[in-house]
Amino acid sequence: MNLPDAETLFKGLIEQIKPIITADTAIVGIHSGGAWLAERLLAILGGDIENGILDVSFYRDDYNQRGLHNETKPSQIPFDVKDKHILLIDDVFYTGRTIRAAMNELFDYGRPASITLAVLVNRGGRELPIAPQISAFNTELEASKNLQLLRHPDGTFYFTLEENK
């Protein structure tokens, strides 16, 4: 598989997201790739958009099998979630388990008016009845492959494709 250009996809994602931003929208990025995307998105959109970061490690249904990844960080939701239209950002959508965990954690902060999921890549392999409403790129990858979003030191994005361990 030829890897898509992450920067080009990011520009496409921005164009899809801009029309849905309202005064009641808050942007929440999922650690780590989704948080990186949200950070750059907020810098481009400007204004006073409420925002936060979720690390869903403790909320995953496979926590006992996976354990904590080495970069676990506390979630930061410094605004009232109640009645907000949450734009949930992640880098690569796969089974839906990370998103289920993110929604569970968001509801611990309050009941949002809605949640819209935006991802850079939908790689196929969904296991739960959860799907992104916004996706810059759709593809099918073998279960043995892991598409990883990374950042260069200058903050630009790129992908790697690895074999699952």
Contacts in CASP RR format, 6 or more apart in sequence:
PFRMAT RR
TARGET T0000
AUTHOR 0000-0000-0000
METHOD contacts of the structure
MODEL  1
MNLPDAETLFKGLIEQIKPIITADTAIVGIHSGGAWLAERLLAILGGDIE
NGILDVSFYRDDYNQRGLHNETKPSQIPFDVKDKHILLIDDVFYTGRTIR
AAMNELFDYGRPASITLAVLVNRGGRELPIAPQISAFNTELEASKNLQLL
RHPDGTFYFTLEENK
1 139 0 8 1.000
1 141 0 8 1.000
1 145 0 8 1.000
1 161 0 8 1.000
3 147 0 8 1.000
3 158 0 8 1.000
3 159 0 8 1.000
3 160 0 8 1.000
3 161 0 8 1.000
4 121 0 8 1.000
4 137 0 8 1.000
4 139 0 8 1.000
4 159 0 8 1.000
6 120 0 8 1.000
6 149 0 8 1.000
6 156 0 8 1.000
6 157 0 8 1.000
6 158 0 8 1.000
6 159 0 8 1.000
7 156 0 8 1.000
7 157 0 8 1.000
7 158 0 8 1.000
9 120 0 8 1.000
9 121 0 8 1.000
9 136 0 8 1.000
9 137 0 8 1.000
10 37 0 8 1.000
10 40 0 8 1.000
10 120 0 8 1.000
10 136 0 8 1.000
10 157 0 8 1.000
12 136 0 8 1.000
13 37 0 8 1.000
13 41 0 8 1.000
13 118 0 8 1.000
13 120 0 8 1.000
13 134 0 8 1.000
13 136 0 8 1.000
14 41 0 8 1.000
14 44 0 8 1.000
16 118 0 8 1.000
16 134 0 8 1.000
16 136 0 8 1.000
17 41 0 8 1.000
17 87 0 8 1.000
17 118 0 8 1.000
17 134 0 8 1.000
18 45 0 8 1.000
20 87 0 8 1.000
20 116 0 8 1.000
20 134 0 8 1.000
21 45 0 8 1.000
21 49 0 8 1.000
21 87 0 8 1.000
22 85 0 8 1.000
24 83 0 8 1.000
24 84 0 8 1.000
24 85 0 8 1.000
24 113 0 8 1.000
25 49 0 8 1.000
25 84 0 8 1.000
25 85 0 8 1.000
25 86 0 8 1.000
25 87 0 8 1.000
26 49 0 8 1.000
26 50 0 8 1.000
26 51 0 8 1.000
26 52 0 8 1.000
26 79 0 8 1.000
26 81 0 8 1.000
26 84 0 8 1.000
26 85 0 8 1.000
26 86 0 8 1.000
26 87 0 8 1.000
27 38 0 8 1.000
27 41 0 8 1.000
27 42 0 8 1.000
27 49 0 8 1.000
27 50 0 8 1.000
27 51 0 8 1.000
27 52 0 8 1.000
27 86 0 8 1.000
27 87 0 8 1.000
27 89 0 8 1.000
28 38 0 8 1.000
28 51 0 8 1.000
28 52 0 8 1.000
28 53 0 8 1.000
28 54 0 8 1.000
28 77 0 8 1.000
28 86 0 8 1.000
28 87 0 8 1.000
28 88 0 8 1.000
28 89 0 8 1.000
28 102 0 8 1.000
28 106 0 8 1.000
29 35 0 8 1.000
29 37 0 8 1.000
29 38 0 8 1.000
29 51 0 8 1.000
29 52 0 8 1.000
29 53 0 8 1.000
29 54 0 8 1.000
29 88 0 8 1.000
29 89 0 8 1.000
29 90 0 8 1.000
30 53 0 8 1.000
30 54 0 8 1.000
30 55 0 8 1.000
30 56 0 8 1.000
30 88 0 8 1.000
30 89 0 8 1.000
30 90 0 8 1.000
30 91 0 8 1.000
30 98 0 8 1.000
30 99 0 8 1.000
30 102 0 8 1.000
31 53 0 8 1.000
31 54 0 8 1.000
31 55 0 8 1.000
31 56 0 8 1.000
31 71 0 8 1.000
31 73 0 8 1.000
31 75 0 8 1.000
32 71 0 8 1.000
33 90 0 8 1.000
33 91 0 8 1.000
33 149 0 8 1.000
34 89 0 8 1.000
34 90 0 8 1.000
34 91 0 8 1.000
34 149 0 8 1.000
35 53 0 8 1.000
35 89 0 8 1.000
36 91 0 8 1.000
36 149 0 8 1.000
36 151 0 8 1.000
36 155 0 8 1.000
36 157 0 8 1.000
37 89 0 8 1.000
37 90 0 8 1.000
37 91 0 8 1.000
37 120 0 8 1.000
37 149 0 8 1.000
37 157 0 8 1.000
38 51 0 8 1.000
38 52 0 8 1.000
38 53 0 8 1.000
38 89 0 8 1.000
40 155 0 8 1.000
41 89 0 8 1.000
42 49 0 8 1.000
42 51 0 8 1.000
50 78 0 8 1.000
50 79 0 8 1.000
50 84 0 8 1.000
51 79 0 8 1.000
52 75 0 8 1.000
52 76 0 8 1.000
52 77 0 8 1.000
52 78 0 8 1.000
52 79 0 8 1.000
53 73 0 8 1.000
53 75 0 8 1.000
53 76 0 8 1.000
53 77 0 8 1.000
54 75 0 8 1.000
54 77 0 8 1.000
54 102 0 8 1.000
54 105 0 8 1.000
54 106 0 8 1.000
55 72 0 8 1.000
55 73 0 8 1.000
55 74 0 8 1.000
55 75 0 8 1.000
56 75 0 8 1.000
56 98 0 8 1.000
56 101 0 8 1.000
56 102 0 8 1.000
56 104 0 8 1.000
56 105 0 8 1.000
57 63 0 8 1.000
57 67 0 8 1.000
57 68 0 8 1.000
57 69 0 8 1.000
57 72 0 8 1.000
59 101 0 8 1.000
59 102 0 8 1.000
59 104 0 8 1.000
59 105 0 8 1.000
60 66 0 8 1.000
60 97 0 8 1.000
60 98 0 8 1.000
60 101 0 8 1.000
61 97 0 8 1.000
61 100 0 8 1.000
61 101 0 8 1.000
62 97 0 8 1.000
75 105 0 8 1.000
77 106 0 8 1.000
77 109 0 8 1.000
80 110 0 8 1.000
81 106 0 8 1.000
81 109 0 8 1.000
81 110 0 8 1.000
81 111 0 8 1.000
81 112 0 8 1.000
82 110 0 8 1.000
82 111 0 8 1.000
82 112 0 8 1.000
83 111 0 8 1.000
83 112 0 8 1.000
83 113 0 8 1.000
84 112 0 8 1.000
84 113 0 8 1.000
85 112 0 8 1.000
85 113 0 8 1.000
85 114 0 8 1.000
85 116 0 8 1.000
86 106 0 8 1.000
86 112 0 8 1.000
86 114 0 8 1.000
86 115 0 8 1.000
86 116 0 8 1.000
87 116 0 8 1.000
87 118 0 8 1.000
88 99 0 8 1.000
88 102 0 8 1.000
88 103 0 8 1.000
88 106 0 8 1.000
88 115 0 8 1.000
88 116 0 8 1.000
88 117 0 8 1.000
88 118 0 8 1.000
89 118 0 8 1.000
89 119 0 8 1.000
90 98 0 8 1.000
90 99 0 8 1.000
90 102 0 8 1.000
90 117 0 8 1.000
90 118 0 8 1.000
90 119 0 8 1.000
90 120 0 8 1.000
90 132 0 8 1.000
91 119 0 8 1.000
91 120 0 8 1.000
91 121 0 8 1.000
91 149 0 8 1.000
92 119 0 8 1.000
92 120 0 8 1.000
92 121 0 8 1.000
92 123 0 8 1.000
92 147 0 8 1.000
92 148 0 8 1.000
92 149 0 8 1.000
93 99 0 8 1.000
93 117 0 8 1.000
93 119 0 8 1.000
93 121 0 8 1.000
93 122 0 8 1.000
93 123 0 8 1.000
93 124 0 8 1.000
93 126 0 8 1.000
93 131 0 8 1.000
93 132 0 8 1.000
93 135 0 8 1.000
94 123 0 8 1.000
94 124 0 8 1.000
94 125 0 8 1.000
94 126 0 8 1.000
95 125 0 8 1.000
95 126 0 8 1.000
95 127 0 8 1.000
95 128 0 8 1.000
96 126 0 8 1.000
96 127 0 8 1.000
96 128 0 8 1.000
96 130 0 8 1.000
97 127 0 8 1.000
97 128 0 8 1.000
99 117 0 8 1.000
99 128 0 8 1.000
99 130 0 8 1.000
100 128 0 8 1.000
100 130 0 8 1.000
103 115 0 8 1.000
106 112 0 8 1.000
106 115 0 8 1.000
116 133 0 8 1.000
116 134 0 8 1.000
117 130 0 8 1.000
117 131 0 8 1.000
117 132 0 8 1.000
117 133 0 8 1.000
117 134 0 8 1.000
118 132 0 8 1.000
118 133 0 8 1.000
118 134 0 8 1.000
118 135 0 8 1.000
119 132 0 8 1.000
119 134 0 8 1.000
119 135 0 8 1.000
119 136 0 8 1.000
120 135 0 8 1.000
120 136 0 8 1.000
120 137 0 8 1.000
120 149 0 8 1.000
120 157 0 8 1.000
121 135 0 8 1.000
121 136 0 8 1.000
121 137 0 8 1.000
121 138 0 8 1.000
121 139 0 8 1.000
121 147 0 8 1.000
121 149 0 8 1.000
121 159 0 8 1.000
122 131 0 8 1.000
122 132 0 8 1.000
122 135 0 8 1.000
122 137 0 8 1.000
122 138 0 8 1.000
122 139 0 8 1.000
123 139 0 8 1.000
123 140 0 8 1.000
123 141 0 8 1.000
123 147 0 8 1.000
124 138 0 8 1.000
124 139 0 8 1.000
124 140 0 8 1.000
124 141 0 8 1.000
125 140 0 8 1.000
125 143 0 8 1.000
141 147 0 8 1.000
141 161 0 8 1.000
143 164 0 8 1.000
144 163 0 8 1.000
144 164 0 8 1.000
145 161 0 8 1.000
145 162 0 8 1.000
145 163 0 8 1.000
145 164 0 8 1.000
146 161 0 8 1.000
146 162 0 8 1.000
146 163 0 8 1.000
146 164 0 8 1.000
147 159 0 8 1.000
147 160 0 8 1.000
147 161 0 8 1.000
148 159 0 8 1.000
148 160 0 8 1.000
148 161 0 8 1.000
148 162 0 8 1.000
149 157 0 8 1.000
149 158 0 8 1.000
149 159 0 8 1.000
150 157 0 8 1.000
150 158 0 8 1.000
150 159 0 8 1.000
150 160 0 8 1.000
151 157 0 8 1.000
151 158 0 8 1.000
152 158 0 8 1.000
END
